[in-house]
Amino acid sequence: MKRTVFFAIITMMAMSCTIQKGYMTSNASLQTGNFKIVGIAKGHSSTFYFFMMFGGMSDDGLVFKAKQDMYDKAKLKDNQAIANITVDNSWSYFFPLMMHHDIFISGDIIQF
């Protein structure tokens, strides 16, 4: 019986996988050369789901939390903005026990 349980746990761990995807957007007008890139801003948020449906309960979305984290860390000064925002999603599945969802958001800090 112990061998069967051990084999089942090892099999489930071997069934884990990670999926990642991302996209990029920009809302600042960067057509003219009146700016320079002065840094990179980064933010992160994550959650766990147990048995693929329990957990991760929050009033705010993960992208919102990651964006808020990015702006809190960036500490923008006058005439600065964040452009070329990239959002990366990462899902790690440990079937059927849990799922871990990460959001990474980054952007260029530009000075006008």
C-alpha positions as CSV (number, residue, x, y, z in Angstrom):
1,M,0.0,0.0,0.0
2,K,2.8,2.4,0.8
3,R,4.5,1.8,-2.5
4,T,1.2,2.5,-4.3
5,V,0.7,5.8,-2.5
6,F,4.4,6.7,-3.1
7,F,4.1,5.8,-6.8
8,A,0.8,7.8,-7.1
9,I,2.5,10.9,-5.6
10,I,5.5,10.6,-7.9
11,T,3.3,10.2,-10.9
12,M,1.2,13.3,-10.0
13,M,4.4,15.4,-9.5
14,A,5.7,14.2,-12.9
15,M,2.4,15.5,-14.4
16,S,3.1,19.1,-13.5
17,C,3.8,21.7,-16.2
18,T,4.2,25.4,-16.7
19,I,2.6,27.6,-19.3
20,Q,3.7,31.2,-20.0
21,K,2.4,33.9,-22.2
22,G,2.7,37.7,-22.4
23,Y,1.8,40.8,-24.3
24,M,3.1,44.4,-24.7
25,T,1.3,47.7,-24.9
26,S,2.1,51.4,-24.8
27,N,0.0,54.4,-24.1
28,A,2.6,57.2,-24.1
29,S,3.3,59.1,-27.3
30,L,6.9,58.3,-28.2
31,Q,6.9,59.5,-31.9
32,T,9.3,62.4,-31.3
33,G,12.7,62.2,-29.7
34,N,11.8,64.3,-26.7
35,F,12.4,61.6,-24.2
36,K,15.0,59.2,-22.8
37,I,14.7,55.9,-21.0
38,V,16.0,56.3,-17.5
39,G,15.1,52.9,-16.0
40,I,12.8,49.9,-15.9
41,A,9.9,49.5,-13.5
42,K,8.8,46.0,-12.4
43,G,5.8,44.6,-10.4
44,H,4.6,41.1,-9.4
45,S,1.6,39.4,-8.0
46,S,0.6,35.7,-7.6
47,T,-1.9,33.4,-6.1
48,F,-2.4,29.7,-5.5
49,Y,-5.5,27.5,-6.3
50,F,-6.0,24.2,-4.5
51,F,-7.7,21.4,-6.3
52,M,-7.8,23.8,-9.3
53,M,-10.7,25.8,-7.9
54,F,-10.2,26.8,-4.2
55,G,-8.2,29.8,-3.4
56,G,-7.1,32.9,-5.2
57,M,-10.1,34.8,-3.9
58,S,-9.5,38.5,-4.1
59,D,-11.5,41.7,-4.9
60,D,-8.7,43.0,-7.1
61,G,-7.3,41.2,-10.1
62,L,-3.8,39.9,-10.3
63,V,-2.8,42.3,-13.2
64,F,-4.1,45.3,-11.1
65,K,-2.1,44.1,-8.1
66,A,1.0,43.7,-10.2
67,K,0.5,47.1,-11.8
68,Q,0.0,48.7,-8.4
69,D,3.2,47.0,-7.2
70,M,5.1,48.3,-10.2
71,Y,4.0,51.9,-9.6
72,D,4.7,51.7,-5.9
73,K,8.3,50.5,-6.6
74,A,8.9,53.0,-9.5
75,K,8.4,56.2,-7.5
76,L,8.0,58.3,-10.6
77,K,9.2,61.9,-10.6
78,D,7.9,65.0,-12.5
79,N,7.9,64.5,-16.2
80,Q,8.3,60.8,-16.0
81,A,6.0,58.1,-17.3
82,I,6.0,54.3,-17.8
83,A,5.8,53.2,-21.4
84,N,6.1,49.9,-23.3
85,I,4.3,47.9,-20.6
86,T,4.8,44.2,-20.8
87,V,2.5,41.7,-18.9
88,D,3.7,38.1,-18.5
89,N,1.5,35.3,-17.2
90,S,2.9,32.1,-15.8
91,W,0.8,29.2,-14.7
92,S,2.4,26.2,-12.9
93,Y,0.1,23.1,-12.6
94,F,0.7,20.4,-10.1
95,F,-2.2,18.3,-11.2
96,P,-4.6,17.7,-9.5
97,L,-3.4,19.3,-6.2
98,M,-2.7,22.9,-7.0
99,M,-2.1,25.6,-9.5
100,H,0.2,28.6,-9.1
101,H,-0.5,31.8,-11.1
102,D,2.1,34.6,-11.4
103,I,1.8,37.9,-13.1
104,F,4.9,39.9,-13.9
105,I,4.5,43.4,-15.3
106,S,7.3,45.7,-16.5
107,G,7.8,48.9,-18.4
108,D,10.4,51.5,-19.4
109,I,10.6,54.6,-17.2
110,I,10.9,57.5,-19.6
111,Q,11.8,61.1,-18.8
112,F,10.3,63.9,-21.0
